[in-house]
Amino acid sequence: MTWVGGSAGLRFKQLMGGLKQHLNAHPEITLEGILIKPPPRIGTLDIGYDSLAVLCQMVYDAGGLAGIRSLATAGREPHAILTSAARVLGVAESQLDRLWRERIAELSRNQ
């Protein structure tokens, strides 16, 4: 829902600046870590929802609705989700975090 509707009264792209700043300050944060133990909301920043919204957009851009369907049916286990996303994106799972951070940086510039 964050991807298409935003969160905390902000549009999706408006959330990216705060997310980028937080991730820059915390390079240890990974998609897998977010899936395992989502960090708590900090004001308008919801690292879990905002980050996974970016992943959904990436998957949609690469695979359309079929890509989202693949991601949604991957299950709840973090590795299965990330494997599904990597497959749709056509990249190695080890590249996901870098690509995800790059997309957040790109989206934060295009607010």
N, CA, C and O atoms as a Tinker XYZ file with bonds, in Angstrom:
   444  protein
     1  N      0.821000   -1.197000    0.000000    73     2
     2  CA     0.000000    0.000000    0.000000    64     1     3
     3  C      0.866000    1.263000    0.000000    63     2     4     5
     4  O      0.502000    2.265000   -0.616000    81     3
     5  N      1.996000    1.218000    0.680000    73     3     6
     6  CA     2.884000    2.381000    0.721000    64     5     7
     7  C      3.345000    2.750000   -0.680000    63     6     8     9
     8  O      3.440000    3.932000   -1.010000    81     7
     9  N      3.628000    1.765000   -1.493000    73     7    10
    10  CA     4.118000    1.995000   -2.845000    64     9    11
    11  C      3.128000    2.810000   -3.670000    63    10    12    13
    12  O      3.531000    3.741000   -4.367000    81    11
    13  N      1.853000    2.480000   -3.604000    73    11    14
    14  CA     0.873000    3.174000   -4.434000    64    13    15
    15  C      0.171000    4.323000   -3.713000    63    14    16    17
    16  O     -0.324000    5.246000   -4.358000    81    15
    17  N      0.126000    4.274000   -2.391000    73    15    18
    18  CA    -0.646000    5.279000   -1.665000    64    17    19
    19  C      0.135000    6.168000   -0.730000    63    18    20    21
    20  O     -0.414000    7.133000   -0.199000    81    19
    21  N      1.407000    5.869000   -0.512000    73    19    22
    22  CA     2.184000    6.662000    0.427000    64    21    23
    23  C      1.937000    6.231000    1.859000    63    22    24    25
    24  O      1.360000    5.174000    2.117000    81    23
    25  N      2.382000    7.062000    2.783000    73    23    26
    26  CA     2.262000    6.740000    4.211000    64    25    27
    27  C      2.454000    8.015000    5.011000    63    26    28    29
    28  O      3.147000    8.934000    4.574000    81    27
    29  N      1.851000    8.068000    6.162000    73    27    30
    30  CA     2.015000    9.181000    7.103000    64    29    31
    31  C      1.717000   10.530000    6.447000    63    30    32    33
    32  O      2.353000   11.532000    6.774000    81    31
    33  N      0.754000   10.558000    5.524000    73    31    34
    34  CA     0.376000   11.790000    4.862000    64    33    35
    35  C      1.325000   12.226000    3.761000    63    34    36    37
    36  O      1.186000   13.324000    3.222000    81    35
    37  N      2.288000   11.379000    3.419000    73    35    38
    38  CA     3.257000   11.696000    2.373000    64    37    39
    39  C      3.088000   10.740000    1.202000    63    38    40    41
    40  O      2.726000    9.577000    1.379000    81    39
    41  N      3.356000   11.248000    0.003000    73    39    42
    42  CA     3.362000   10.371000   -1.164000    64    41    43
    43  C      4.597000    9.482000   -1.105000    63    42    44    45
    44  O      5.565000    9.791000   -0.409000    81    43
    45  N      4.553000    8.375000   -1.843000    73    43    46
    46  CA     5.641000    7.402000   -1.858000    64    45    47
    47  C      6.998000    8.076000   -2.079000    63    46    48    49
    48  O      7.927000    7.866000   -1.299000    81    47
    49  N      7.115000    8.874000   -3.124000    73    47    50
    50  CA     8.406000    9.504000   -3.435000    64    49    51
    51  C      8.850000   10.485000   -2.355000    63    50    52    53
    52  O     10.049000   10.685000   -2.161000    81    51
    53  N      7.901000   11.098000   -1.652000    73    51    54
    54  CA     8.258000   12.013000   -0.580000    64    53    55
    55  C      8.892000   11.280000    0.613000    63    54    56    57
    56  O      9.600000   11.894000    1.411000    81    55
    57  N      8.644000   10.003000    0.731000    73    55    58
    58  CA     9.205000    9.208000    1.822000    64    57    59
    59  C     10.675000    8.861000    1.578000    63    58    60    61
    60  O     11.395000    8.500000    2.508000    81    59
    61  N     11.108000    8.972000    0.342000    73    59    62
    62  CA    12.434000    8.466000   -0.029000    64    61    63
    63  C     13.598000    9.268000    0.547000    63    62    64    65
    64  O     14.643000    8.690000    0.842000    81    63
    65  N     13.450000   10.567000    0.715000    73    63    66
    66  CA    14.539000   11.373000    1.268000    64    65    67
    67  C     14.913000   10.925000    2.671000    63    66    68    69
    68  O     16.091000   10.738000    2.977000    81    67
    69  N     13.912000   10.753000    3.522000    73    67    70
    70  CA    14.164000   10.300000    4.885000    64    69    71
    71  C     14.711000    8.886000    4.930000    63    70    72    73
    72  O     15.582000    8.574000    5.743000    81    71
    73  N     14.202000    8.036000    4.059000    73    71    74
    74  CA    14.686000    6.663000    4.001000    64    73    75
    75  C     16.143000    6.636000    3.561000    63    74    76    77
    76  O     16.957000    5.918000    4.142000    81    75
    77  N     16.471000    7.410000    2.544000    73    75    78
    78  CA    17.854000    7.472000    2.053000    64    77    79
    79  C     18.787000    7.958000    3.153000    63    78    80    81
    80  O     19.848000    7.369000    3.363000    81    79
    81  N     18.419000    9.004000    3.846000    73    79    82
    82  CA    19.256000    9.530000    4.930000    64    81    83
    83  C     19.478000    8.469000    6.009000    63    82    84    85
    84  O     20.597000    8.288000    6.487000    81    83
    85  N     18.420000    7.779000    6.383000    73    83    86
    86  CA    18.536000    6.761000    7.424000    64    85    87
    87  C     19.430000    5.607000    6.972000    63    86    88    89
    88  O     20.275000    5.139000    7.735000    81    87
    89  N     19.246000    5.155000    5.746000    73    87    90
    90  CA    20.066000    4.054000    5.246000    64    89    91
    91  C     21.524000    4.470000    5.090000    63    90    92    93
    92  O     22.423000    3.664000    5.329000    81    91
    93  N     21.770000    5.712000    4.693000    73    91    94
    94  CA    23.151000    6.195000    4.610000    64    93    95
    95  C     23.818000    6.192000    5.979000    63    94    96    97
    96  O     25.010000    5.908000    6.099000    81    95
    97  N     23.040000    6.512000    7.010000    73    95    98
    98  CA    23.567000    6.537000    8.372000    64    97    99
    99  C     23.699000    5.134000    8.966000    63    98   100   101
   100  O     24.395000    4.936000    9.962000    81    99
   101  N     23.024000    4.163000    8.343000    73    99   102
   102  CA    23.018000    2.779000    8.858000    64   101   103
   103  C     23.289000    1.800000    7.713000    63   102   104   105
   104  O     22.376000    1.116000    7.251000    81   103
   105  N     24.536000    1.734000    7.259000    73   103   106
   106  CA    24.851000    0.853000    6.124000    64   105   107
   107  C     24.668000   -0.635000    6.425000    63   106   108   109
   108  O     24.675000   -1.456000    5.507000    81   107
   109  N     24.507000   -0.982000    7.679000    73   107   110
   110  CA    24.319000   -2.384000    8.054000    64   109   111
   111  C     22.896000   -2.882000    7.778000    63   110   112   113
   112  O     22.653000   -4.089000    7.808000    81   111
   113  N     21.967000   -1.984000    7.514000    73   111   114
   114  CA    20.580000   -2.393000    7.250000    64   113   115
   115  C     20.501000   -3.080000    5.899000    63   114   116   117
   116  O     21.006000   -2.575000    4.897000    81   115
   117  N     19.859000   -4.241000    5.889000    73   115   118
   118  CA    19.674000   -5.022000    4.661000    64   117   119
   119  C     18.198000   -5.349000    4.480000    63   118   120   121
   120  O     17.410000   -5.264000    5.421000    81   119
   121  N     17.844000   -5.717000    3.277000    73   119   122
   122  CA    16.473000   -6.170000    3.032000    64   121   123
   123  C     16.143000   -7.395000    3.879000    63   122   124   125
   124  O     15.057000   -7.491000    4.452000    81   123
   125  N     17.081000   -8.322000    3.951000    73   123   126
   126  CA    16.830000   -9.515000    4.760000    64   125   127
   127  C     16.602000   -9.146000    6.220000    63   126   128   129
   128  O     15.696000   -9.678000    6.861000    81   127
   129  N     17.411000   -8.246000    6.746000    73   127   130
   130  CA    17.244000   -7.810000    8.128000    64   129   131
   131  C     15.891000   -7.151000    8.357000    63   130   132   133
   132  O     15.260000   -7.364000    9.392000    81   131
   133  N     15.450000   -6.357000    7.398000    73   131   134
   134  CA    14.146000   -5.707000    7.498000    64   133   135
   135  C     13.030000   -6.742000    7.494000    63   134   136   137
   136  O     12.055000   -6.615000    8.234000    81   135
   137  N     13.174000   -7.765000    6.662000    73   135   138
   138  CA    12.154000   -8.815000    6.600000    64   137   139
   139  C     12.129000   -9.653000    7.873000    63   138   140   141
   140  O     11.065000  -10.087000    8.313000    81   139
   141  N     13.292000   -9.879000    8.458000    73   139   142
   142  CA    13.371000  -10.691000    9.676000    64   141   143
   143  C     12.853000   -9.923000   10.884000    63   142   144   145
   144  O     12.055000  -10.441000   11.665000    81   143
   145  N     13.310000   -8.692000   11.031000    73   143   146
   146  CA    12.912000   -7.886000   12.194000    64   145   147
   147  C     12.752000   -6.429000   11.751000    63   146   148   149
   148  O     13.697000   -5.644000   11.829000    81   147
   149  N     11.548000   -6.073000   11.285000    73   147   150
   150  CA    11.326000   -4.709000   10.814000    64   149   151
   151  C     11.597000   -3.688000   11.919000    63   150   152   153
   152  O     11.100000   -3.831000   13.036000    81   151
   153  N     12.387000   -2.657000   11.605000    73   151   154
   154  CA    12.644000   -1.612000   12.598000    64   153   155
   155  C     11.362000   -0.843000   12.917000    63   154   156   157
   156  O     10.454000   -0.779000   12.088000    81   155
   157  N     11.287000   -0.264000   14.107000    73   155   158
   158  CA    10.088000    0.514000   14.458000    64   157   159
   159  C     10.012000    1.816000   13.662000    63   158   160   161
   160  O     11.021000    2.347000   13.199000    81   159
   161  N      8.799000    2.303000   13.522000    73   159   162
   162  CA     8.561000    3.588000   12.848000    64   161   163
   163  C      9.245000    4.694000   13.647000    63   162   164   165
   164  O      9.252000    4.680000   14.878000    81   163
   165  N      9.823000    5.655000   12.916000    73   163   166
   166  CA    10.432000    6.833000   13.528000    64   165   167
   167  C      9.754000    8.038000   12.893000    63   166   168   169
   168  O     10.146000    8.452000   11.802000    81   167
   169  N      8.760000    8.604000   13.538000    73   167   170
   170  CA     8.000000    9.712000   12.952000    64   169   171
   171  C      7.303000    9.253000   11.685000    63   170   172   173
   172  O      6.508000    8.314000   11.716000    81   171
   173  N      7.595000    9.911000   10.572000    73   171   174
   174  CA     6.971000    9.524000    9.299000    64   173   175
   175  C      7.765000    8.432000    8.594000    63   174   176   177
   176  O      7.328000    7.919000    7.564000    81   175
   177  N      8.923000    8.071000    9.132000    73   175   178
   178  CA     9.776000    7.061000    8.507000    64   177   179
   179  C      9.429000    5.668000    9.022000    63   178   180   181
   180  O      9.572000    5.381000   10.211000    81   179
   181  N      8.981000    4.825000    8.135000    73   179   182
   182  CA     8.740000    3.422000    8.463000    64   181   183
   183  C      9.651000    2.604000    7.561000    63   182   184   185
   184  O      9.293000    2.265000    6.434000    81   183
   185  N     10.818000    2.297000    8.069000    73   183   186
   186  CA    11.864000    1.659000    7.277000    64   185   187
   187  C     11.362000    0.382000    6.612000    63   186   188   189
   188  O     11.654000    0.134000    5.442000    81   187
   189  N     10.613000   -0.422000    7.347000    73   187   190
   190  CA    10.103000   -1.675000    6.803000    64   189   191
   191  C      9.163000   -1.460000    5.630000    63   190   192   193
   192  O      9.396000   -1.974000    4.536000    81   191
   193  N      8.108000   -0.706000    5.857000    73   191   194
   194  CA     7.122000   -0.490000    4.801000    64   193   195
   195  C      7.718000    0.278000    3.625000    63   194   196   197
   196  O      7.496000   -0.080000    2.468000    81   195
   197  N      8.472000    1.328000    3.922000    73   195   198
   198  CA     9.022000    2.151000    2.852000    64   197   199
   199  C     10.025000    1.360000    2.005000    63   198   200   201
   200  O     10.025000    1.449000    0.777000    81   199
   201  N     10.870000    0.593000    2.676000    73   199   202
   202  CA    11.881000   -0.194000    1.960000    64   201   203
   203  C     11.258000   -1.262000    1.086000    63   202   204   205
   204  O     11.669000   -1.455000   -0.058000    81   203
   205  N     10.270000   -1.953000    1.621000    73   203   206
   206  CA     9.638000   -3.011000    0.838000    64   205   207
   207  C      8.759000   -2.438000   -0.272000    63   206   208   209
   208  O      8.521000   -3.097000   -1.284000    81   207
   209  N      8.279000   -1.208000   -0.079000    73   207   210
   210  CA     7.556000   -0.542000   -1.156000    64   209   211
   211  C      8.495000   -0.295000   -2.337000    63   210   212   213
   212  O      8.093000   -0.431000   -3.493000    81   211
   213  N      9.739000    0.067000   -2.046000    73   211   214
   214  CA    10.725000    0.262000   -3.107000    64   213   215
   215  C     10.984000   -1.061000   -3.822000    63   214   216   217
   216  O     11.058000   -1.103000   -5.050000    81   215
   217  N     11.121000   -2.133000   -3.060000    73   215   218
   218  CA    11.328000   -3.439000   -3.677000    64   217   219
   219  C     10.145000   -3.803000   -4.568000    63   218   220   221
   220  O     10.339000   -4.334000   -5.662000    81   219
   221  N      8.936000   -3.527000   -4.121000    73   219   222
   222  CA     7.754000   -3.795000   -4.952000    64   221   223
   223  C      7.803000   -2.992000   -6.245000    63   222   224   225
   224  O      7.487000   -3.519000   -7.311000    81   223
   225  N      8.193000   -1.729000   -6.163000    73   223   226
   226  CA     8.276000   -0.929000   -7.374000    64   225   227
   227  C      9.334000   -1.495000   -8.321000    63   226   228   229
   228  O      9.118000   -1.555000   -9.531000    81   227
   229  N     10.458000   -1.903000   -7.781000    73   227   230
   230  CA    11.514000   -2.489000   -8.611000    64   229   231
   231  C     11.003000   -3.734000   -9.329000    63   230   232   233
   232  O     11.234000   -3.910000  -10.525000    81   231
   233  N     10.310000   -4.589000   -8.593000    73   231   234
   234  CA     9.779000   -5.825000   -9.163000    64   233   235
   235  C      8.715000   -5.508000  -10.212000    63   234   236   237
   236  O      8.679000   -6.137000  -11.270000    81   235
   237  N      7.864000   -4.549000   -9.928000    73   235   238
   238  CA     6.841000   -4.167000  -10.900000    64   237   239
   239  C      7.477000   -3.610000  -12.174000    63   238   240   241
   240  O      7.070000   -3.957000  -13.283000    81   239
   241  N      8.464000   -2.755000  -12.006000    73   239   242
   242  CA     9.124000   -2.175000  -13.174000    64   241   243
   243  C      9.764000   -3.254000  -14.048000    63   242   244   245
   244  O      9.789000   -3.128000  -15.272000    81   243
   245  N     10.272000   -4.295000  -13.431000    73   243   246
   246  CA    10.941000   -5.359000  -14.187000    64   245   247
   247  C      9.976000   -6.417000  -14.710000    63   246   248   249
   248  O     10.181000   -6.960000  -15.795000    81   247
   249  N      8.928000   -6.713000  -13.947000    73   247   250
   250  CA     8.073000   -7.841000  -14.315000    64   249   251
   251  C      6.588000   -7.576000  -14.349000    63   250   252   253
   252  O      5.802000   -8.502000  -14.548000    81   251
   253  N      6.185000   -6.333000  -14.161000    73   251   254
   254  CA     4.764000   -5.997000  -14.198000    64   253   255
   255  C      3.970000   -6.723000  -13.121000    63   254   256   257
   256  O      4.501000   -7.102000  -12.077000    81   255
   257  N      2.687000   -6.906000  -13.402000    73   255   258
   258  CA     1.814000   -7.577000  -12.431000    64   257   259
   259  C      2.245000   -9.014000  -12.170000    63   258   260   261
   260  O      2.109000   -9.513000  -11.053000    81   259
   261  N      2.762000   -9.676000  -13.193000    73   259   262
   262  CA     3.246000  -11.048000  -12.993000    64   261   263
   263  C      4.397000  -11.068000  -11.996000    63   262   264   265
   264  O      4.503000  -11.992000  -11.190000    81   263
   265  N      5.252000  -10.066000  -12.042000    73   263   266
   266  CA     6.350000   -9.974000  -11.082000    64   265   267
   267  C      5.837000   -9.767000   -9.672000    63   266   268   269
   268  O      6.311000  -10.408000   -8.734000    81   267
   269  N      4.874000   -8.878000   -9.516000    73   267   270
   270  CA     4.279000   -8.643000   -8.187000    64   269   271
   271  C      3.597000   -9.907000   -7.692000    63   270   272   273
   272  O      3.701000  -10.251000   -6.515000    81   271
   273  N      2.898000  -10.601000   -8.584000    73   271   274
   274  CA     2.236000  -11.851000   -8.209000    64   273   275
   275  C      3.265000  -12.868000   -7.731000    63   274   276   277
   276  O      3.030000  -13.563000   -6.742000    81   275
   277  N      4.386000  -12.963000   -8.407000    73   275   278
   278  CA     5.456000  -13.873000   -8.006000    64   277   279
   279  C      5.987000  -13.512000   -6.625000    63   278   280   281
   280  O      6.228000  -14.389000   -5.795000    81   279
   281  N      6.166000  -12.233000   -6.389000    73   279   282
   282  CA     6.651000  -11.777000   -5.087000    64   281   283
   283  C      5.619000  -12.058000   -3.993000    63   282   284   285
   284  O      5.968000  -12.514000   -2.903000    81   283
   285  N      4.351000  -11.784000   -4.293000    73   283   286
   286  CA     3.283000  -11.965000   -3.307000    64   285   287
   287  C      3.039000  -13.429000   -2.959000    63   286   288   289
   288  O      2.568000  -13.733000   -1.863000    81   287
   289  N      3.351000  -14.329000   -3.871000    73   287   290
   290  CA     3.118000  -15.751000   -3.611000    64   289   291
   291  C      4.388000  -16.483000   -3.167000    63   290   292   293
   292  O      4.391000  -17.708000   -3.050000    81   291
   293  N      5.449000  -15.740000   -2.925000    73   291   294
   294  CA     6.723000  -16.356000   -2.518000    64   293   295
   295  C      6.678000  -16.909000   -1.099000    63   294   296   297
   296  O      7.516000  -17.729000   -0.723000    81   295
   297  N      5.708000  -16.467000   -0.317000    73   295   298
   298  CA     5.623000  -16.900000    1.076000    64   297   299
   299  C      6.116000  -15.815000    2.009000    63   298   300   301
   300  O      6.308000  -14.665000    1.614000    81   299
   301  N      6.317000  -16.204000    3.249000    73   299   302
   302  CA     6.706000  -15.222000    4.264000    64   301   303
   303  C      8.160000  -15.349000    4.680000    63   302   304   305
   304  O      8.665000  -14.500000    5.414000    81   303
   305  N      8.828000  -16.370000    4.237000    73   303   306
   306  CA    10.221000  -16.591000    4.617000    64   305   307
   307  C     11.115000  -15.608000    3.856000    63   306   308   309
   308  O     11.049000  -15.544000    2.628000    81   307
   309  N     11.948000  -14.841000    4.567000    73   307   310
   310  CA    12.753000  -13.805000    3.916000    64   309   311
   311  C     13.565000  -14.290000    2.720000    63   310   312   313
   312  O     13.604000  -13.619000    1.688000    81   311
   313  N     14.200000  -15.423000    2.842000    73   311   314
   314  CA    15.017000  -15.914000    1.726000    64   313   315
   315  C     14.156000  -16.173000    0.485000    63   314   316   317
   316  O     14.574000  -15.869000   -0.632000    81   315
   317  N     12.972000  -16.726000    0.675000    73   315   318
   318  CA    12.078000  -17.005000   -0.460000    64   317   319
   319  C     11.637000  -15.703000   -1.134000    63   318   320   321
   320  O     11.556000  -15.635000   -2.361000    81   319
   321  N     11.356000  -14.686000   -0.345000    73   319   322
   322  CA    10.942000  -13.390000   -0.883000    64   321   323
   323  C     12.076000  -12.779000   -1.705000    63   322   324   325
   324  O     11.864000  -12.311000   -2.824000    81   323
   325  N     13.276000  -12.791000   -1.136000    73   323   326
   326  CA    14.414000  -12.194000   -1.822000    64   325   327
   327  C     14.805000  -12.987000   -3.065000    63   326   328   329
   328  O     15.205000  -12.403000   -4.072000    81   327
   329  N     14.693000  -14.295000   -3.003000    73   327   330
   330  CA    14.971000  -15.129000   -4.170000    64   329   331
   331  C     13.983000  -14.811000   -5.288000    63   330   332   333
   332  O     14.367000  -14.710000   -6.454000    81   331
   333  N     12.716000  -14.655000   -4.931000    73   331   334
   334  CA    11.697000  -14.316000   -5.921000    64   333   335
   335  C     11.985000  -12.957000   -6.539000    63   334   336   337
   336  O     11.913000  -12.804000   -7.758000    81   335
   337  N     12.308000  -11.979000   -5.718000    73   335   338
   338  CA    12.605000  -10.634000   -6.231000    64   337   339
   339  C     13.810000  -10.666000   -7.162000    63   338   340   341
   340  O     13.783000  -10.068000   -8.237000    81   339
   341  N     14.855000  -11.356000   -6.755000    73   339   342
   342  CA    16.066000  -11.441000   -7.582000    64   341   343
   343  C     15.761000  -12.108000   -8.926000    63   342   344   345
   344  O     16.265000  -11.683000   -9.965000    81   343
   345  N     14.939000  -13.145000   -8.896000    73   343   346
   346  CA    14.583000  -13.848000  -10.130000    64   345   347
   347  C     13.843000  -12.901000  -11.087000    63   346   348   349
   348  O     14.152000  -12.853000  -12.277000    81   347
   349  N     12.874000  -12.157000  -10.565000    73   347   350
   350  CA    12.116000  -11.234000  -11.413000    64   349   351
   351  C     13.026000  -10.127000  -11.952000    63   350   352   353
   352  O     12.889000   -9.708000  -13.102000    81   351
   353  N     13.944000   -9.662000  -11.122000    73   351   354
   354  CA    14.849000   -8.585000  -11.533000    64   353   355
   355  C     15.981000   -9.076000  -12.427000    63   354   356   357
   356  O     16.671000   -8.277000  -13.061000    81   355
   357  N     16.167000  -10.383000  -12.477000    73   355   358
   358  CA    17.214000  -10.946000  -13.320000    64   357   359
   359  C     18.612000  -10.685000  -12.792000    63   358   360   361
   360  O     19.552000  -10.494000  -13.562000    81   359
   361  N     18.744000  -10.678000  -11.451000    73   359   362
   362  CA    20.038000  -10.426000  -10.817000    64   361   363
   363  C     20.303000  -11.489000   -9.760000    63   362   364   365
   364  O     19.403000  -12.226000   -9.358000    81   363
   365  N     21.541000  -11.554000   -9.324000    73   363   366
   366  CA    21.884000  -12.436000   -8.205000    64   365   367
   367  C     21.320000  -11.833000   -6.922000    63   366   368   369
   368  O     21.282000  -10.613000   -6.761000    81   367
   369  N     20.891000  -12.685000   -6.030000    73   367   370
   370  CA    20.347000  -12.212000   -4.755000    64   369   371
   371  C     21.348000  -11.322000   -4.018000    63   370   372   373
   372  O     20.954000  -10.398000   -3.307000    81   371
   373  N     22.626000  -11.598000   -4.186000    73   371   374
   374  CA    23.663000  -10.805000   -3.519000    64   373   375
   375  C     23.708000   -9.358000   -4.018000    63   374   376   377
   376  O     24.336000   -8.512000   -3.382000    81   375
   377  N     23.059000   -9.063000   -5.133000    73   375   378
   378  CA    23.042000   -7.709000   -5.685000    64   377   379
   379  C     21.834000   -6.890000   -5.242000    63   378   380   381
   380  O     21.786000   -5.684000   -5.481000    81   379
   381  N     20.867000   -7.525000   -4.604000    73   379   382
   382  CA    19.611000   -6.841000   -4.286000    64   381   383
   383  C     19.802000   -5.614000   -3.414000    63   382   384   385
   384  O     19.248000   -4.556000   -3.711000    81   383
   385  N     20.576000   -5.733000   -2.342000    73   383   386
   386  CA    20.721000   -4.592000   -1.433000    64   385   387
   387  C     21.322000   -3.382000   -2.146000    63   386   388   389
   388  O     20.873000   -2.254000   -1.941000    81   387
   389  N     22.317000   -3.608000   -2.967000    73   387   390
   390  CA    22.944000   -2.497000   -3.697000    64   389   391
   391  C     21.943000   -1.857000   -4.656000    63   390   392   393
   392  O     21.825000   -0.633000   -4.710000    81   391
   393  N     21.227000   -2.682000   -5.407000    73   391   394
   394  CA    20.245000   -2.157000   -6.353000    64   393   395
   395  C     19.116000   -1.414000   -5.644000    63   394   396   397
   396  O     18.644000   -0.382000   -6.121000    81   395
   397  N     18.692000   -1.944000   -4.509000    73   395   398
   398  CA    17.636000   -1.341000   -3.706000    64   397   399
   399  C     18.076000    0.033000   -3.191000    63   398   400   401
   400  O     17.311000    0.994000   -3.263000    81   399
   401  N     19.287000    0.130000   -2.679000    73   399   402
   402  CA    19.801000    1.417000   -2.196000    64   401   403
   403  C     19.959000    2.404000   -3.359000    63   402   404   405
   404  O     19.676000    3.592000   -3.202000    81   403
   405  N     20.399000    1.929000   -4.502000    73   403   406
   406  CA    20.517000    2.798000   -5.673000    64   405   407
   407  C     19.157000    3.331000   -6.098000    63   406   408   409
   408  O     19.032000    4.502000   -6.459000    81   407
   409  N     18.142000    2.483000   -6.057000    73   407   410
   410  CA    16.792000    2.933000   -6.445000    64   409   411
   411  C     16.282000    3.963000   -5.458000    63   410   412   413
   412  O     15.658000    4.943000   -5.865000    81   411
   413  N     16.530000    3.771000   -4.177000    73   411   414
   414  CA    16.096000    4.750000   -3.171000    64   413   415
   415  C     16.786000    6.086000   -3.421000    63   414   416   417
   416  O     16.147000    7.136000   -3.346000    81   415
   417  N     18.081000    6.056000   -3.716000    73   415   418
   418  CA    18.818000    7.288000   -4.014000    64   417   419
   419  C     18.214000    7.979000   -5.240000    63   418   420   421
   420  O     18.041000    9.198000   -5.251000    81   419
   421  N     17.901000    7.200000   -6.256000    73   419   422
   422  CA    17.309000    7.749000   -7.480000    64   421   423
   423  C     15.940000    8.379000   -7.185000    63   422   424   425
   424  O     15.648000    9.488000   -7.632000    81   423
   425  N     15.117000    7.666000   -6.437000    73   423   426
   426  CA    13.784000    8.178000   -6.117000    64   425   427
   427  C     13.853000    9.427000   -5.250000    63   426   428   429
   428  O     13.013000   10.317000   -5.382000    81   427
   429  N     14.835000    9.503000   -4.372000    73   427   430
   430  CA    14.954000   10.677000   -3.490000    64   429   431
   431  C     15.363000   11.915000   -4.286000    63   430   432   433
   432  O     15.034000   13.037000   -3.902000    81   431
   433  N     16.076000   11.716000   -5.386000    73   431   434
   434  CA    16.455000   12.855000   -6.252000    64   433   435
   435  C     15.263000   13.331000   -7.081000    63   434   436   437
   436  O     15.196000   14.499000   -7.463000    81   435
   437  N     14.331000   12.435000   -7.355000    73   435   438
   438  CA    13.204000   12.750000   -8.247000    64   437   439
   439  C     11.918000   13.049000   -7.485000    63   438   440   441
   440  O     10.824000   12.766000   -7.974000    81   439
   441  N     12.045000   13.613000   -6.305000    73   439   442
   442  CA    10.852000   13.924000   -5.523000    64   441   443
   443  C     10.090000   14.988000   -6.210000    63   442   444
   444  O      9.041000   15.409000   -5.723000    81   443
